[in-house]
Amino acid sequence: MFVSLASIWGGSFVAIEMGLGSVPPLWFAGLRYLLAGAVISGVAAATGRFRPKDRSEWLSIALVGSFVVAGYHGLLYLGTAVISGSISSVIVSLSPVLTTVAAGAMLADESPGVVDGLGLLVGLAGVVVIANPGGSSVPLSGVALVFVGVALFATGSVGLRALDSGLPAASLQGWAMLLGSTMLVGGAVLRGESFPTGVASGESALPFLYLVFGAAVVGYLIYFDLLSRIGPVRVNYVAYLEPVTAAMAAWAVLGRAPTATTAAGFLLVAAGFALATTDDPLDRLGLRSEEIVQSDLSDNGSVEVHYAD
């Protein structure tokens, strides 16, 4: 499931870039999630409970719809309109680092530390390398839009875990997509984007269908299932495989090989992730004055802990 999700979502960056050549960004995102939300809602209503029944479930819908669907995808599409999908995928790979920091701030069982902050800084350095502020090859506006979108995605993922609602994943996804698509369409109207009458025909048809049924319907069903199983930090590790699959798809479909600068930025982001998710280095190096070296469960259920000198 994890590898499948990385492959599906990695290919979506190329599909977004291809579709944006003929369709305005917020209309493209809004129509994609309007159709996907209708499909998922039908499936959810036919196979299980669809109607939310308490405050936490409505809050979960509002959180995912506004942060994950509308916020993240709106900014991702706007950013990818000015930078390549491959570069967007590398910026999105900062998601696990941002999720780790957000989890430390929002979840009681997570505690952010100095190493987490250092990991975030190293990851941000990778984004700066990709953006190349001293040059003009990559527009900074596009990089900034995608980065803010990723921050919204990370916050929404952690917030959803904190709410811990009982709404089934398909129902949550359907409601959130319908809400988020409404917000995206509203944004398109406010920006004065012209309605794309040919979104499902011509050169945008295949990318649009892939994004609706592959990346949105199948992808998010897998994502929310994994989120409930392994939590927001580990499920967002998928972002580290997406640049690889996105680069392969761009090479195969668009004939564009990844650049050395993009690769260097990705390596820095990966290093930031390693720092943000590692155990306390003092513990690993044995520098604590009281190091737990053994823990045994006795017959009466108590835990006996032995300390090193």
N, C-alpha and C positions, 0 to 999 in steps of 0.2 A: 504493500500500500504506500509506503514511504517513497520508494523509488518511482512508482507510478505517478504519484503526485508531483514529484520534482520534474519528471519528464513532461507531464501535461502542462504544468505552469511555466516551465522553461520555454516551451514552444509558443506559449501565449504572448510572450514579449515580441516575437517576430510577427505574429498575427496582428497584434495591436499596431505595430509600425506599418505593416502593409495596409491595414484598413484606414489608418489616419491619412493616407495619401489622397483619399477621396471623400472622407466623412469627417465632420467637425468632432472634436474630442468628447465633449460632454454628451452630445447626442449619441455618439457611438457607444459610450459606456452606459448611458441611460437606457437605450433600446436593448442593449445586450442583457442587462439585468432585469429589465421589464419582462422580456420573453423567458429568460431562465427562471425568474421568480414565479411566473405563471405555471411553468412546467413542474417545478419542484413543489409548488403549493398543491397542484393536482395530485401528484404522487403522495404527498404527505396526508392529504385529506382522505385518500383512498386506502391507505395502508395503516393509519394509526390516528392518534389524537392530534388535531390541528389547532384547535382554539386554545390560546393562552388562558390560564385559570387563576393566576395570582400576579402580584405586583412585580416580583422578581423576574417572571417570564416576560412581562411587557417591557421591563427595563432592559432585559437582555436583547430583545428585538430592537429597541431604540438604540442601544449601544452598538450592536453589530451593523444595523442599517446606516447609522450616521458616521461611525468611525471607519469600519472595515469596507463597507460597500461604497458609500458616497464619498467619504473623505479620502480614503486611500486611492480608490480607483479614479476618482475625479482628478486628483493631483497627478497620479501616474499617467493618465492619458494626456493631460495638459503638458506634462514634462516630456513625454515620449514624442509629442508633436514637434519638439525642437531638438531632441537628442535621439540617438539610436536605441532600439530596443535592447541590444546587447549591453550597452552602458547602463540603461535603466535596471537591467537584471543584476548587475554588479552592485549598484546602490541598494537595491532591494535585499541583497545578501547581507546588509548590515542589520537586518531585522532581528536575528537572534541576539545580537549584542544589545540592541535597544530593548528587546523583550526581557532580557536578563536584568537590566537596570530598572525597567518598569516593574518587574515582578518583585524586586527588592524593595521598591517604594510602596507597592500596593498590597502585597500578600504578606500575611503574618508569618508564614513559615519560611520566608526568604529574607535574607538580610544583606543589603548592598555593602560593599567594602571598598577599600582603596584599590584593590586589584580589579574590581568591577569597573571602577571609574577609569583606571588606566586602560582597560580593554576598550572602553568606549572611545577614549581619546585616540588610541591606535587605529580603531576602525574608522573614526572620522578622518584621520590622516589619509587613509586609503581613498576615501571619497574625494579629498582635496587633490590627491595625485590624479585621479580620474578627471576631475574638473579642470586641472591645469590652469590655475588662475593667471599665470603669466602669459598664457597663449590664448588663441582664439578658436581652437579646434572644437571645443565642447562648450556650449553656452551655459554660463553659470545659472541662469534662470531655470533652465530645464533640470539641472542637477538639484537645485534647491527645492523645486516643486516635488520631485520624486522623493527626496529625503524627508520632507515634512509629511508626505503621504505615508511613508514607511513608519514614521513615528506614530502616526494615528493608528495604523494597523497594529503595531505592537501594543499600544495602550488599550485598544479594543479587545485584543486577544487576552490580555491579562485581566482586564475588567470583567470579561465574560466568565473567566475561571473563578474570579472572586465572588461573583453573583451566584454561581453554582445553581442555576435554575434547572427544573426538571423537564423543560420543554424538549421534545425529541429533536434531534439534529435537523432532520428534513423540514420540520415545521418551523424551527428557528430560521433556517436558511431561506425558506420560502417567504416568510413574513419580512425578514430583513432585506431581501432583494427587492421586494415590492416597495418597501419604504425607501430604501436607498436609491432605487431607480427613479422614484418620484422626485427626490431631492436633486438628482443629477439632471433630469429633464427640466426642472425649475431653474437650475443653474444655467443650462443651455439657453433657455429663453431670456434670462436676465443678461447673458453675455451677447445676445443678439445673433446666436448661431442659426443659420438657415437649416430648415428641416431636411434631412437626407432622404429624399424619395427613393433613391436607388441603393439603399444600404444592403438589401438582400439580393442585389443583382450586380452584374459587372465584376470589376476586380476586387470589390470589397466583400462579395458574397461568401466566398470560401473562408476567409479569415473570420467573418462575422459568425458563421455557423459553428466554426471550431471554438470560438470564444464562448458562445452560448451553451452548446451541448457538451463540449469537451472540458474546457477550463472552468466554466461556471457550474454547470449541473453536476458532472462527475467529479470535478476537482474539489468543489466545496463539500460535497457529501463525504469524500475521503478525508478532507481537512478536519471537519467538525467531529468525525468519528475518532480520528487520531488525537484531536484536542482533548476529548473526554477520557481517552485512555492514558495518554502520557504527559498531558499538561502543556501550557503555552510555550515554555522555554524550549523543551525538546522538540515539539512539533515544528517550531519555526527554524530548526536546523535545516529543514528542507530548502531554505533559501540559499544554502551553500552549494547545493547541486544545481540550482536553477541557472546560474551563469554558464555552467558547462553545457547543459542541454540547450540553452538559448544561443550560445556561440556556435554549437554544432548545427542548430537549425538555421541560423543566419548564414553560415557557410554553405549549407546544402541548398537553401532556398534562394538566398539573395547573392550568393557568391562572395561574401564579405568575411575575410579571415579576421580573428581578433587581433588587436594591436598589443605591442609590448607594454604600453602605458596602462591599458585596461587590465592586463594580466598582473602588473605590479600593484595596482590599486586593489585588486581582488586578494592578493597575498597579504596585504596589510590588513584588510578587513578580516581575513581568516585568522591572522595573528591576534587581532583584537578580540575575536570570538574566543580563541583559546585562553586568553587572559581572563576574560569575563566569566568563563565557566569552570575554571580550574579550582581545585581546593586551595585553601590558605597555604601559600608556599612555606610559611614557617612550620606548619604542621607536617608538611611532606618532607621537609629537611630535618625534622626531629629537633627543632630548636625550642620547643615548649618545655617549661620546667616540669610540668606534669603531663606526660604523654600516655594516653591510653594504649596499652599494648595487647590487652586480651579481655574478652568479655564472655563469661560463661553463664548459661541459663541453668539454674539448679532445679532439683526435682520439685521444690515447693513453689516454683514460678518466680522467685526473686532473681535479680540480676547481680552477679558478683563482678566487680570491675577492679582490675589490677593496674597500678600506676608504675611507670618507670621512675627511677630516681633522677 
